[in-house]
Amino acid sequence: MKFQGERTRLKNILAHTTHKIRFNSHALDEMANDDIIESDVRRMLTNGQVTWFEKKKDDIVHVEGKDVDGRRIRVVVGSRDMIKVLQVITVMERKT
């Protein structure tokens, strides 16, 4: 499976009891525009498929899947050096 290492790392961060998810203002604006709520994002990060990974200043991970209503959404998060904090950069509904 492509990006399996990144998927495992993401799951490990989310499984840690002290993990934090922070939403930047752009992500919050996009969530409001597409009627996506925080629980949709958490579900996507837990159950979605990693579709892209970039190593920049932060590790950037794209996760895609369906929310509880069956809509396809993409969540883009950043993390740095295995820190237990995920920064949600953007969230979008994926139209077919």
GUDRENMI-322170 format. One line per 4 residues: number of its first residue (from 1); for each residue x, y, z of N, C-alpha, C. Coordinates in Angstrom, 1 decimal. Layout:
<nodes>
NUM) X,Y,Z,X,Y,Z,X,Y,Z; ...
</nodes>
This chain:
<nodes>
1) 0.8,-1.2,0.0,0.0,0.0,0.0,0.9,1.2,0.0; 0.6,2.2,-0.9,1.3,3.4,-1.0,1.2,4.3,0.3; 2.3,4.9,0.7,2.3,5.7,1.9,1.9,5.0,3.2; 2.2,3.7,3.3,1.9,2.9,4.5,2.6,3.5,5.7
5) 3.9,3.9,5.6,4.6,4.4,6.7,4.0,5.7,7.3; 3.6,6.5,6.4,2.9,7.8,6.8,1.6,7.5,7.5; 0.9,6.5,7.0,-0.4,6.1,7.6,-0.2,5.6,9.0; 0.8,4.7,9.1,1.1,4.2,10.4,1.5,5.3,11.4
9) 2.3,6.2,11.0,2.8,7.3,11.8,1.6,8.2,12.2; 0.7,8.5,11.3,-0.5,9.3,11.6,-1.3,8.5,12.6; -1.6,7.2,12.5,-2.4,6.5,13.4,-1.7,6.5,14.8; -0.4,6.4,14.8,0.3,6.4,16.1,0.1,7.7,16.8
13) 0.2,8.8,16.1,0.0,10.1,16.7,-1.4,10.2,17.3; -2.4,9.8,16.5,-3.8,9.9,16.9,-4.1,8.9,18.1; -3.4,7.8,18.1,-3.7,6.9,19.2,-3.1,7.3,20.6; -2.1,8.2,20.5,-1.5,8.7,21.7,-2.5,9.5,22.5
17) -2.6,9.3,23.8,-3.7,9.9,24.6,-3.5,11.4,24.7; -2.3,11.9,24.5,-2.1,13.4,24.6,-2.0,14.1,23.3; -2.4,13.4,22.2,-2.3,14.1,20.9,-3.3,15.3,20.9; -2.9,16.3,20.0,-3.7,17.5,19.8,-3.9,17.7,18.4
21) -5.0,18.2,18.0,-5.3,18.6,16.6,-5.6,20.1,16.7; -4.9,20.8,15.9,-5.1,22.3,15.9,-5.6,22.6,14.5; -6.5,23.5,14.4,-7.0,24.0,13.1,-6.6,25.4,12.8; -5.9,25.6,11.7,-5.6,27.0,11.3,-6.8,27.7,10.8
25) -6.7,29.0,10.7,-7.9,29.8,10.3,-8.4,29.4,8.9; -7.5,29.1,8.0,-7.9,28.7,6.6,-8.7,27.5,6.7; -8.3,26.5,7.4,-9.0,25.2,7.6,-10.4,25.5,8.1; -10.5,26.3,9.2,-11.8,26.6,9.8,-12.7,27.3,8.8
29) -12.2,28.2,8.0,-13.0,28.9,6.9,-13.5,27.9,5.9; -12.6,27.0,5.4,-13.0,26.0,4.4,-14.1,25.0,5.0; -13.9,24.7,6.3,-14.8,23.8,6.9,-16.2,24.4,6.9; -16.3,25.7,7.3,-17.5,26.4,7.4,-18.2,26.5,6.0
33) -17.4,26.8,5.0,-17.9,26.9,3.6,-18.5,25.6,3.1; -17.9,24.5,3.5,-18.4,23.1,3.0,-19.2,22.4,4.0; -19.6,23.0,5.1,-20.4,22.4,6.2,-19.7,21.1,6.7; -18.4,21.2,6.9,-17.6,20.1,7.5,-17.4,20.4,9.0
37) -17.6,19.4,9.8,-17.4,19.7,11.3,-16.2,18.9,11.8; -15.8,19.3,13.0,-14.6,18.7,13.5,-14.6,17.2,13.6; -15.8,16.6,13.9,-15.8,15.2,14.0,-15.6,14.5,12.6; -16.0,15.2,11.5,-15.7,14.7,10.2,-14.2,14.6,10.0
41) -13.5,15.7,10.4,-12.1,15.7,10.3,-11.4,14.6,11.1; -11.8,14.5,12.3,-11.2,13.4,13.2,-11.5,12.0,12.6; -12.7,11.8,12.1,-13.0,10.5,11.4,-12.1,10.3,10.2; -11.9,11.3,9.4,-11.1,11.2,8.2,-9.6,10.9,8.6
45) -9.1,11.6,9.6,-7.7,11.3,10.0,-7.6,9.9,10.6; -8.6,9.4,11.2,-8.5,8.0,11.8,-8.8,6.9,10.7; -9.7,7.2,9.8,-10.2,6.1,8.9,-9.8,6.3,7.4; -9.4,7.5,7.1,-9.2,7.8,5.7,-7.9,7.2,5.2
49) -7.7,7.4,3.9,-6.5,6.9,3.2,-5.5,8.0,2.9; -4.2,7.8,3.2,-3.2,8.7,2.9,-3.0,8.7,1.4; -3.2,9.8,0.7,-3.0,9.9,-0.7,-1.8,10.7,-1.2; -1.2,11.4,-0.3,0.0,12.1,-0.6,0.8,12.5,0.6
53) 2.2,12.5,0.5,3.0,12.9,1.6,4.2,13.8,1.0; 4.5,14.9,1.7,5.6,15.7,1.3,6.4,16.0,2.6; 7.7,16.0,2.4,8.6,16.4,3.5,9.1,17.8,3.2; 8.6,18.7,4.0,9.1,20.1,3.9,9.6,20.5,5.3
57) 9.4,21.8,5.7,9.7,22.1,7.1,8.9,21.2,8.0; 7.6,21.0,7.7,6.8,20.0,8.4,6.5,18.9,7.4; 6.2,17.7,8.0,5.7,16.6,7.2,4.2,16.9,6.8; 3.9,17.0,5.5,2.6,17.3,5.0,1.9,16.0,4.6
61) 0.7,15.7,5.1,0.0,14.5,4.8,-1.4,14.8,4.3; -1.8,14.3,3.1,-3.1,14.4,2.6,-3.9,13.1,2.9; -5.1,13.3,3.5,-5.9,12.1,3.8,-7.3,12.3,3.1; -7.7,11.3,2.5,-9.0,11.3,1.8,-9.9,10.2,2.2
65) -11.2,10.4,2.2,-12.2,9.4,2.5,-13.6,10.0,2.5; -14.5,9.3,3.2,-15.9,9.7,3.3,-16.2,10.1,4.7; -17.0,11.2,4.8,-17.5,11.5,6.1,-18.7,10.7,6.5; -19.4,11.0,7.6,-20.5,10.1,8.0,-21.7,10.2,7.1
69) -21.8,11.3,6.3,-22.8,11.5,5.3,-22.5,10.9,4.0; -21.3,10.3,3.8,-20.9,9.8,2.5,-20.2,10.7,1.6; -20.0,12.0,2.0,-19.3,12.9,1.1,-17.8,12.6,1.2; -17.2,12.8,0.0,-15.7,12.6,0.0,-15.1,13.9,0.4
73) -14.2,13.8,1.4,-13.4,15.0,1.8,-12.0,14.7,1.8; -11.2,15.8,1.8,-9.7,15.7,1.9,-9.3,16.6,3.1; -8.4,16.1,3.9,-7.9,16.8,5.0,-6.3,16.8,4.8; -5.8,18.0,4.9,-4.3,18.2,4.8,-3.8,18.6,6.1
77) -2.9,17.8,6.7,-2.3,18.1,8.0,-0.8,18.2,7.9; -0.2,18.9,8.9,1.2,19.0,9.0,1.6,18.6,10.4; 2.8,18.0,10.5,3.4,17.6,11.8,4.9,17.7,11.7; 5.5,17.9,12.8,7.0,18.1,12.8,7.6,17.2,13.8
81) 8.6,16.4,13.3,9.5,15.6,14.2,8.8,14.7,15.2; 7.7,14.1,14.7,7.0,13.1,15.6,6.4,13.7,16.8; 6.1,15.0,16.8,5.5,15.7,17.9,4.0,15.3,17.8; 3.4,15.2,19.0,2.0,14.7,19.0,1.0,15.8,18.8
85) 1.3,16.7,17.8,0.4,17.7,17.4,0.2,17.7,15.9; -1.0,17.7,15.5,-1.3,17.7,14.0,-2.0,19.1,13.8; -1.4,19.8,12.8,-1.9,21.1,12.4,-2.8,20.9,11.2; -4.1,21.1,11.2,-4.9,21.0,10.1,-4.7,22.2,9.2
89) -4.2,22.0,8.0,-3.9,23.1,7.1,-5.1,23.5,6.3; -5.8,22.5,5.7,-7.0,22.8,4.9,-7.9,21.6,4.9; -9.1,21.8,4.6,-10.2,20.7,4.6,-11.0,21.1,3.4; -11.4,20.1,2.5,-12.2,20.4,1.4,-13.1,19.2,1.0
93) -14.3,19.6,0.5,-15.1,18.5,0.0,-14.6,18.2,-1.4; -14.5,16.9,-1.8,-14.0,16.5,-3.1,-15.3,16.2,-3.9; -15.5,17.1,-4.9,-16.7,16.9,-5.8,-16.2,15.9,-6.9; -17.2,15.0,-7.3,-16.8,14.0,-8.3,-17.2,14.5,-9.7
</nodes>
